[in-house]
Every structure is written in C-alpha cells, then in structure tokens.
Amino acid sequence: MVFMAITFLIAALVLTGCGSSDQNGGSGDTDTIVFKAGHSVAESHPYHLGLVKFADIVKEQTNGKVQIEIYANAQLGNERDMIEGLQLGTIDFVVSSTGPMSNFVPEIGIVDLPFLFRDREHAYAVLDGPIGQNLLEKFEAKQILGLAFWENGFRHLTNSKHPVNTPEDVKGLKIRTMENPVHQDAFHALGAAPTPMAWSEVFTALQQKTIDGQENPIPIIYNQKIYEAQKHLALTGHFYSPSLLLMSAASMDKLSDEEQDIIRKAAVEAADYEREQIKIQEDEQIDKLKAEGMEITEPDHAAFQEATQSVYEKFEDQFGKELIQQIIDTK
C-alpha cells in the first residue's frame, strides 16, 4: 500500500509539472508561446537591438501571449547552424547576414555582388520592393519564412599587415570571408587569399595571425573589438551587406492568423529601427576606432570596382544579366 501511494504521488507531481508547460516546453501559462531568436554578434550590435524592438512589439500587440527570448554571440550556433535550426524547428527566429544563405537559396547571392548598390537608399529601394520580396519568398520552399530585410551595412577591410589604398595592397593578404562564393571570388579577383571561417572563430584567428584580416561593416568591427587584433582599416565599402530576419515555418504555424499578421508587420517595423541603429553606430564608431588606435584609409572605390568586374561576368548566367541590370537601374 505504501508503494502504491508513493507511485500515485510521483505520477501526480509529473502531471502537475506537465500541465504548467507552454507550447515550447518552458514553464509558464499554457496560453503563452515562448520563441527563441538567435544571432551571432554582440548584444550592443543593432541585430540585438532590432530583435529587442521586434520582441517588444510582438509581446505588446499579442498582449503577452507571444514572447521572444534572444540569444546573442552565436549561443545557438553559427549563422549556418541557426538557419538549419529554423528548418528543423529547433530555433524560431534568426537574424543573419546573407553569407551562408546561398547554401539554402542560391538566388539570394545576387545582393552580394561587389559595388552593386550605390548607397543604402538604393539598397532599400531594391530590397523593400518587388525584387527583394521575390527573393524573400524563395525561402518558403526550405521551410523558412523571410520576414524582412534588415541591415548589416557596407563592408570594409581590416588587416594587421599594412594600410590599404589600392587593389594592389590587397594582394597576398589572407582574408577571412563568409561562406559565400560571390565574396570569395571578389577577393580572388583582388589577388587576396579568401578564407571562409565561422564568425565565432575569427577573433582568435586574428590574434594568432593565422589570417591577416577580415571584412565587415563598422558596427561589427567596433562592437566585436576587432581593433584589438587589427591595426589597419580601409573604408572600401566593397559589398553592401543586408541581413534578414528569418522565421521557422513550423513556428509560424503555431500562431493564429492575427498573430501571424502581427509578426509580419513587426518584422518590417523593427527593420526600420534596426537600420537606423546601423547608421547611428557607423557615424559614431569610425571616430571611436581611430581613438582605439586604428589607422584608417579611404581608398578610391572606382579602382576596386574595376578590379572586381570579373565577378559579374562569372555570375551573370546564374543570377540573370537582366535582373542584375534591373537592380543597377533601380532609382
């Protein structure tokens, strides 16, 4: 009898514990859905600030029913790992650069062509218009939803060897790139040795000088303290790097039509905020990088554009020469 009583008590406790679980397996109200969102950079970066804004909008407009927990600094894996997590339904949201996305949606690589966008206003006109929306829709076939284009920014080059003023200065440098064939070919065209590497490994590689440099927008160079391992920064602006807010299709299916609409609208509203944070940080952080001891050069972009023209010729069949021209001609 004592054994039966103990067994009954244990079973009751287990059932009580299960009854307090939410739809994602956490503790709390059974009506609350807690999603996980990940990114690969520091909490001070606009990716994180944008996700906080996104989470706040969603929580407020769903009256607290949909909540989003944010994991920074690649806690949920590198960008490719997290995108795969979206497909598996183990991660709900990811903000990622386009670097690893060609492995999932090859067409997205078109936005990575060197010097494709004249300025960020040109980029917004393309990405927020029909061309960009068509690219976002291509993720659906991979069980991923492209909610909105956010921003990473114009990418610049750092290295530990010497100042960069001309394409000749890039020759022979071992440069970390994203896992992105367009980026890698652009650096091959410049005579560098592009070295794909997960972002979580880059700082150590720079410190140990197993690579000579890396390329990223100013907010990443500053927020990730690249200046501690690199002396030279060249404002090459060789790629405009959008980022995307992606969602697992399986996660979206957990929501009502009204909640899904809230998610989609919040993604676009938070995109405006995140892009503004990128601009604010860029404006402030170039001077901060100088104060940290970085030597900054401003090369002639035209020389770099000419040196990387072969990349267009290589990829125009894959991306479509007509679509590339449409992007260039967008006002």
C-alpha positions as a printed Julia matrix, in Angstrom:
331×3 Matrix{Float64}:
  0.0    0.0     0.0
  2.82   2.38    0.84
  4.47   1.63   -2.51
  1.2    2.34   -4.36
  0.75   5.62   -2.5
  4.25   6.76   -3.36
  3.75   5.79   -7.02
  0.5    7.76   -7.14
  2.18  10.81   -5.59
  5.03  10.77   -8.11
  2.61  10.44  -11.01
  0.57  13.36   -9.71
  3.66  15.55   -9.45
  4.72  14.69  -13.01
  1.28  15.53  -14.35
  1.28  18.8   -12.43
  4.64  19.7   -13.97
  3.44  18.87  -17.47
  0.32  20.93  -17.0
  2.34  24.12  -16.45
  4.34  23.8   -19.67
  3.87  26.23  -22.52
  3.79  25.23  -26.18
  7.6   25.33  -26.43
  8.25  23.21  -23.37
  9.1   26.02  -20.94
  7.37  26.88  -17.7
  4.52  29.34  -17.55
  0.95  29.91  -18.65
 -0.35  27.27  -21.07
 -1.52  30.08  -23.36
  1.94  31.63  -23.63
  4.19  30.81  -26.56
  7.9   31.46  -25.97
 10.04  31.59  -29.11
 13.84  31.57  -29.37
 15.66  34.11  -31.56
 19.37  33.93  -32.27
 22.14  35.98  -33.85
 25.93  35.73  -33.95
 27.18  39.11  -32.71
 27.39  41.18  -29.54
 24.4   42.47  -27.57
 25.48  46.03  -28.36
 25.09  45.42  -32.12
 21.96  46.6   -33.99
 20.99  42.97  -34.72
 20.34  42.57  -31.0
 18.77  45.98  -30.57
 16.47  45.26  -33.51
 15.43  41.92  -32.05
 14.65  43.57  -28.72
 12.44  46.07  -30.55
 10.79  43.25  -32.51
 10.16  41.21  -29.36
  8.68  44.24  -27.56
  6.27  44.96  -30.42
  5.15  41.34  -30.63
  4.68  41.0   -26.87
  2.68  44.22  -26.63
  0.44  43.54  -29.62
 -0.3   39.93  -28.6
 -0.98  41.02  -25.0
  1.94  38.94  -23.8
  0.84  35.7   -25.44
  3.81  35.55  -27.83
  7.17  36.21  -26.2
 10.64  36.05  -27.74
 13.85  35.17  -25.92
 17.01  36.49  -27.6
 20.34  34.64  -27.69
 23.4   36.68  -28.77
 27.01  35.83  -29.61
 26.25  32.59  -31.5
 24.9   30.92  -28.36
 22.58  28.9   -30.6
 25.33  28.16  -33.16
 26.91  29.97  -36.09
 24.7   31.51  -38.77
 24.51  28.39  -40.91
 23.75  26.23  -37.87
 20.94  28.55  -36.84
 19.39  28.62  -40.32
 19.41  24.82  -40.3
 17.74  25.06  -36.89
 14.91  27.02  -38.5
 14.35  24.15  -40.92
 14.33  21.64  -38.08
 12.06  23.81  -35.93
 14.59  23.91  -33.06
 15.04  27.69  -33.43
 12.2   30.08  -34.19
 13.87  33.29  -35.43
 17.31  34.16  -36.75
 18.88  37.42  -37.86
 21.67  36.51  -40.25
 23.86  38.09  -42.86
 23.43  36.76  -46.37
 26.79  34.97  -46.13
 25.57  31.39  -45.57
 22.2   31.81  -47.27
 23.33  30.84  -50.77
 23.56  27.3   -49.39
 19.79  27.39  -48.88
 18.55  29.86  -51.52
 21.2   30.33  -54.24
 19.34  33.29  -55.78
 19.99  35.43  -52.68
 23.64  35.65  -53.71
 22.81  38.36  -56.23
 22.7   41.01  -53.49
 26.31  40.2   -52.57
 27.83  41.32  -55.87
 30.59  43.88  -55.25
 29.58  47.54  -55.59
 26.06  46.54  -56.68
 24.35  49.23  -54.6
 25.22  52.91  -54.95
 24.17  53.73  -51.38
 21.83  52.41  -48.72
 18.82  54.25  -50.18
 19.37  52.36  -53.44
 19.59  49.11  -51.46
 16.33  49.83  -49.62
 14.53  50.62  -52.87
 15.57  47.24  -54.28
 15.19  45.07  -51.18
 11.9   46.53  -49.97
 10.45  46.47  -53.5
  9.33  43.64  -55.78
 12.85  42.29  -56.37
 13.56  41.9   -52.66
 10.15  40.48  -51.86
 10.56  37.86  -54.59
 13.87  36.83  -53.01
 12.24  36.52  -49.58
  9.51  34.26  -50.97
 12.1   31.77  -52.22
 12.85  30.73  -48.62
  9.41  29.14  -48.24
 10.48  26.07  -50.22
 13.06  25.44  -47.47
 10.52  25.59  -44.59
 11.78  29.07  -43.73
  9.94  32.39  -43.91
 11.8   35.53  -44.97
 10.06  38.21  -42.91
 12.08  41.3   -43.85
 15.42  42.61  -45.0
 17.3   44.19  -42.12
 20.82  45.62  -42.43
 24.4   44.69  -41.73
 25.9   47.6   -43.67
 28.64  48.39  -46.16
 31.59  46.11  -45.59
 35.14  47.38  -45.08
 38.53  45.7   -44.88
 40.83  45.38  -41.89
 44.26  43.76  -41.7
 47.33  43.54  -39.5
 49.96  43.95  -42.24
 49.79  47.39  -43.88
 47.47  50.22  -44.99
 45.24  49.5   -47.99
 44.87  52.31  -50.52
 44.68  50.45  -53.83
 43.7   46.96  -55.03
 47.42  46.17  -55.24
 47.61  46.48  -51.45
 45.16  43.58  -51.03
 47.27  41.1   -53.0
 48.56  38.21  -50.92
 46.51  39.02  -47.81
 44.8   36.06  -46.19
 41.32  37.46  -45.56
 38.52  35.78  -43.65
 35.32  35.82  -45.66
 31.88  34.46  -45.06
 30.91  31.12  -46.59
 29.82  32.96  -49.69
 31.06  32.14  -53.22
 30.45  35.69  -54.53
 32.5   37.23  -51.73
 35.26  34.69  -52.15
 35.51  35.28  -55.89
 35.65  39.05  -55.36
 38.69  38.66  -53.11
 40.28  36.23  -55.53
 39.87  38.93  -58.19
 41.73  41.34  -55.89
 44.58  38.86  -55.51
 43.84  38.01  -51.87
 43.56  34.55  -50.34
 39.93  34.38  -49.15
 39.49  32.05  -46.17
 35.91  31.07  -45.23
 35.52  30.75  -41.49
 32.71  30.75  -38.93
 32.47  34.14  -37.23
 32.88  32.61  -33.78
 36.42  31.54  -34.76
 37.58  34.8   -36.34
 38.85  36.84  -33.39
 41.14  34.07  -32.18
 42.44  33.54  -35.72
 43.22  37.27  -35.98
 45.01  37.25  -32.63
 47.06  34.21  -33.58
 47.7   35.7   -37.07
 46.56  32.56  -38.85
 44.7   35.05  -41.04
 45.81  38.58  -41.92
 42.46  40.31  -41.92
 38.71  40.27  -42.22
 35.95  42.36  -43.77
 32.8   43.62  -42.09
 30.66  46.7   -41.53
 31.79  49.27  -38.99
 29.33  48.24  -36.22
 30.71  44.7   -36.21
 34.33  45.88  -36.37
 33.72  48.1   -33.33
 31.28  46.05  -31.26
 33.33  42.87  -31.66
 36.52  44.8   -30.75
 38.36  43.86  -33.94
 40.63  46.85  -33.24
 42.29  44.79  -30.51
 43.74  42.46  -33.16
 43.9   44.66  -36.27
 45.66  47.98  -36.86
 44.57  48.92  -40.39
 41.05  49.73  -41.6
 40.3   50.6   -45.22
 36.85  52.09  -45.93
 36.42  50.12  -49.14
 32.63  49.63  -48.95
 33.14  46.71  -51.34
 29.84  44.94  -50.55
 26.56  46.19  -49.18
 25.52  43.52  -46.73
 21.85  43.18  -45.93
 20.73  40.9   -43.15
 17.45  39.04  -42.97
 15.01  38.28  -40.2
 14.02  34.66  -40.84
 11.41  32.53  -39.1
 10.8   28.81  -38.98
  7.68  27.93  -40.96
  6.84  25.36  -38.28
  6.9   28.09  -35.64
  4.63  30.36  -37.67
  2.13  27.51  -37.95
  1.69  27.6   -34.16
  0.12  31.06  -34.39
 -3.35  32.31  -35.22
 -3.9   34.35  -38.39
 -3.99  37.52  -36.3
 -0.73  36.67  -34.54
  0.94  35.83  -37.83
 -0.05  39.24  -39.17
  1.41  40.89  -36.05
  4.7   39.02  -36.57
  4.98  40.07  -40.22
  4.22  43.74  -39.55
  6.51  43.85  -36.5
  9.39  42.46  -38.61
  9.09  45.39  -41.03
  8.66  47.99  -38.26
 11.71  46.63  -36.43
 13.67  46.67  -39.72
 13.33  50.46  -39.9
 14.56  50.74  -36.31
 17.47  48.33  -36.82
 18.63  50.12  -39.96
 18.57  53.43  -38.11
 20.74  51.95  -35.37
 23.26  50.8   -38.0
 23.52  54.36  -39.36
 23.86  55.86  -35.87
 26.61  53.43  -34.9
 28.51  53.87  -38.18
 28.57  57.64  -37.74
 29.86  57.39  -34.18
 32.2   54.44  -34.37
 34.64  55.47  -37.08
 35.98  58.14  -34.71
 35.93  55.63  -31.86
 38.02  53.21  -33.93
 40.54  55.99  -34.55
 40.63  56.64  -30.81
 41.37  52.94  -30.28
 44.45  53.29  -32.48
 43.27  52.04  -35.86
 44.82  53.68  -38.92
 42.01  54.41  -41.36
 42.38  54.9   -45.11
 39.75  55.89  -47.68
 40.63  54.16  -50.98
 39.18  55.12  -54.36
 36.17  52.83  -54.8
 36.31  53.07  -58.59
 39.63  51.21  -58.7
 38.25  48.38  -56.57
 35.05  48.26  -58.63
 37.04  47.88  -61.82
 39.24  45.2   -60.27
 36.2   43.08  -59.3
 34.24  43.43  -62.56
 35.08  39.84  -63.5
 32.79  38.66  -60.69
 29.78  39.99  -62.6
 30.86  38.14  -65.72
 31.21  34.9   -63.76
 27.8   35.06  -62.08
 25.61  36.78  -64.67
 24.39  33.45  -66.07
 23.46  32.2   -62.58
 21.69  35.34  -61.39
 20.5   36.65  -64.74
 22.11  39.56  -66.54
 18.73  41.26  -66.91
 17.95  41.09  -63.17
 21.39  42.46  -62.3
 20.74  45.39  -64.64
 17.29  45.93  -63.1
 18.91  46.28  -59.71
 21.55  48.69  -61.01
 18.88  50.79  -62.72
 16.52  50.97  -59.72
 16.04  54.55  -58.55
